[in-house]
Amino acid sequence: MRIDGPQARELVMSGAQLLDVRSPQEFAADAAPGAMNIPLPLLAKYAALLDRTQAVVVYCRSGNRSTSASQWLGANGFAGVYDIGSLRNYYHF
């Protein structure tokens, strides 16, 4: 489900996991506070690091990778998957 910045921040403040699916280099350069980095190509391998019982808010640089990640998470048993698209959307109203 696609959500906006205020909704994403509210979910994260309520305990949702914040997942950055960009490359490690992108993550190191600019990441949202508290975000976990699992690059999209490694998501299937490292998805076990996420708590399936908690909501997951996913972002990337432009929204393409976050859409793919959100679809994969939803198809693999994660409930409460929210796609914010770009990291910029997390900060802008």
C-alpha atoms as a printed R data frame, in Angstrom:
   type eleno elety resid chain resno      x       y      z
1  ATOM     1    CA   MET     A     1  0.000   0.000  0.000
2  ATOM     2    CA   ARG     A     2  1.397   3.417 -0.981
3  ATOM     3    CA   ILE     A     3  1.390   6.000  1.813
4  ATOM     4    CA   ASP     A     4  2.621   9.564  2.246
5  ATOM     5    CA   GLY     A     5  5.287  11.051  4.525
6  ATOM     6    CA   PRO     A     6  3.116  11.946  7.523
7  ATOM     7    CA   GLN     A     7  1.510   8.495  7.491
8  ATOM     8    CA   ALA     A     8  4.928   6.828  7.272
9  ATOM     9    CA   ARG     A     9  6.375   8.862 10.132
10 ATOM    10    CA   GLU     A    10  3.329   8.070 12.273
11 ATOM    11    CA   LEU     A    11  3.730   4.342 11.598
12 ATOM    12    CA   VAL     A    12  7.445   4.436 12.412
13 ATOM    13    CA   MET     A    13  6.783   6.364 15.618
14 ATOM    14    CA   SER     A    14  4.261   3.642 16.509
15 ATOM    15    CA   GLY     A    15  6.856   0.889 16.106
16 ATOM    16    CA   ALA     A    16  6.852   0.037 12.391
17 ATOM    17    CA   GLN     A    17 10.142  -1.049 10.877
18 ATOM    18    CA   LEU     A    18 11.688   1.356  8.384
19 ATOM    19    CA   LEU     A    19 13.351  -0.452  5.482
20 ATOM    20    CA   ASP     A    20 15.708   1.184  2.985
21 ATOM    21    CA   VAL     A    21 16.162  -1.019 -0.103
22 ATOM    22    CA   ARG     A    22 18.816   1.150 -1.781
23 ATOM    23    CA   SER     A    23 22.471   0.189 -2.186
24 ATOM    24    CA   PRO     A    24 24.812   0.369  0.819
25 ATOM    25    CA   GLN     A    25 26.492   3.396 -0.782
26 ATOM    26    CA   GLU     A    26 23.192   5.266 -1.109
27 ATOM    27    CA   PHE     A    27 22.263   4.310  2.436
28 ATOM    28    CA   ALA     A    28 25.594   5.536  3.825
29 ATOM    29    CA   ALA     A    29 25.227   8.866  2.041
30 ATOM    30    CA   ASP     A    30 21.700   9.626  3.271
31 ATOM    31    CA   ALA     A    31 19.321   7.468  5.285
32 ATOM    32    CA   ALA     A    32 16.312   8.090  7.475
33 ATOM    33    CA   PRO     A    33 17.095   7.776 11.193
34 ATOM    34    CA   GLY     A    34 16.432   4.254 12.439
35 ATOM    35    CA   ALA     A    35 16.189   2.693  8.982
36 ATOM    36    CA   MET     A    36 17.505  -0.794  8.265
37 ATOM    37    CA   ASN     A    37 19.303  -1.285  4.965
38 ATOM    38    CA   ILE     A    38 18.597  -4.410  2.940
39 ATOM    39    CA   PRO     A    39 19.359  -3.742 -0.729
40 ATOM    40    CA   LEU     A    40 16.601  -4.988 -3.014
41 ATOM    41    CA   PRO     A    41 18.786  -7.684 -4.665
42 ATOM    42    CA   LEU     A    42 19.463  -9.155 -1.193
43 ATOM    43    CA   LEU     A    43 15.936  -8.892  0.200
44 ATOM    44    CA   ALA     A    44 15.039 -12.570 -0.225
45 ATOM    45    CA   LYS     A    45 18.268 -13.599  1.490
46 ATOM    46    CA   TYR     A    46 17.966 -11.224  4.469
47 ATOM    47    CA   ALA     A    47 14.202 -10.847  4.928
48 ATOM    48    CA   ALA     A    48 14.477 -12.947  8.092
49 ATOM    49    CA   LEU     A    49 16.066  -9.892  9.756
50 ATOM    50    CA   LEU     A    50 12.631  -8.258  9.652
51 ATOM    51    CA   ASP     A    51  9.891  -8.990 12.168
52 ATOM    52    CA   ARG     A    52  6.930 -10.405 10.248
53 ATOM    53    CA   THR     A    53  4.573  -9.385 13.053
54 ATOM    54    CA   GLN     A    54  5.339  -5.665 12.774
55 ATOM    55    CA   ALA     A    55  4.474  -3.239  9.990
56 ATOM    56    CA   VAL     A    56  7.214  -2.438  7.485
57 ATOM    57    CA   VAL     A    57  7.587   0.964  5.802
58 ATOM    58    CA   VAL     A    58  9.748   0.668  2.661
59 ATOM    59    CA   TYR     A    59 11.580   3.398  0.736
60 ATOM    60    CA   CYS     A    60 14.283   3.820 -1.919
61 ATOM    61    CA   ARG     A    61 15.539   6.662 -4.108
62 ATOM    62    CA   SER     A    62 12.757   7.012 -6.663
63 ATOM    63    CA   GLY     A    63 10.044   4.521 -5.720
64 ATOM    64    CA   ASN     A    64 10.817   1.728 -8.177
65 ATOM    65    CA   ARG     A    65 12.773  -0.523 -5.816
66 ATOM    66    CA   SER     A    66 10.431   0.165 -2.908
67 ATOM    67    CA   THR     A    67  7.474  -0.939 -5.040
68 ATOM    68    CA   SER     A    68  9.235  -4.185 -5.954
69 ATOM    69    CA   ALA     A    69 10.262  -4.778 -2.342
70 ATOM    70    CA   SER     A    70  6.758  -4.085 -1.032
71 ATOM    71    CA   GLN     A    71  5.251  -6.511 -3.519
72 ATOM    72    CA   TRP     A    72  7.796  -9.191 -2.620
73 ATOM    73    CA   LEU     A    73  7.265  -8.728  1.128
74 ATOM    74    CA   GLY     A    74  3.480  -8.911  0.731
75 ATOM    75    CA   ALA     A    75  3.731 -12.047 -1.411
76 ATOM    76    CA   ASN     A    76  6.002 -13.673  1.179
77 ATOM    77    CA   GLY     A    77  3.833 -13.389  4.238
78 ATOM    78    CA   PHE     A    78  4.602  -9.953  5.607
79 ATOM    79    CA   ALA     A    79  1.473  -8.214  6.813
80 ATOM    80    CA   GLY     A    80  1.298  -4.450  7.021
81 ATOM    81    CA   VAL     A    81  3.682  -3.499  4.227
82 ATOM    82    CA   TYR     A    82  3.646   0.204  3.337
83 ATOM    83    CA   ASP     A    83  5.491   1.760  0.407
84 ATOM    84    CA   ILE     A    84  6.482   5.393  0.783
85 ATOM    85    CA   GLY     A    85  8.412   5.457 -2.490
86 ATOM    86    CA   SER     A    86 11.255   7.942 -2.343
87 ATOM    87    CA   LEU     A    87 13.179   8.855  0.789
88 ATOM    88    CA   ARG     A    88 12.283  12.475 -0.049
89 ATOM    89    CA   ASN     A    89  8.637  11.610  0.619
90 ATOM    90    CA   TYR     A    90  9.496  10.632  4.185
91 ATOM    91    CA   TYR     A    91 10.584  14.162  4.941
92 ATOM    92    CA   HIS     A    92  8.123  16.189  2.840
93 ATOM    93    CA   PHE     A    93  4.475  16.776  3.600
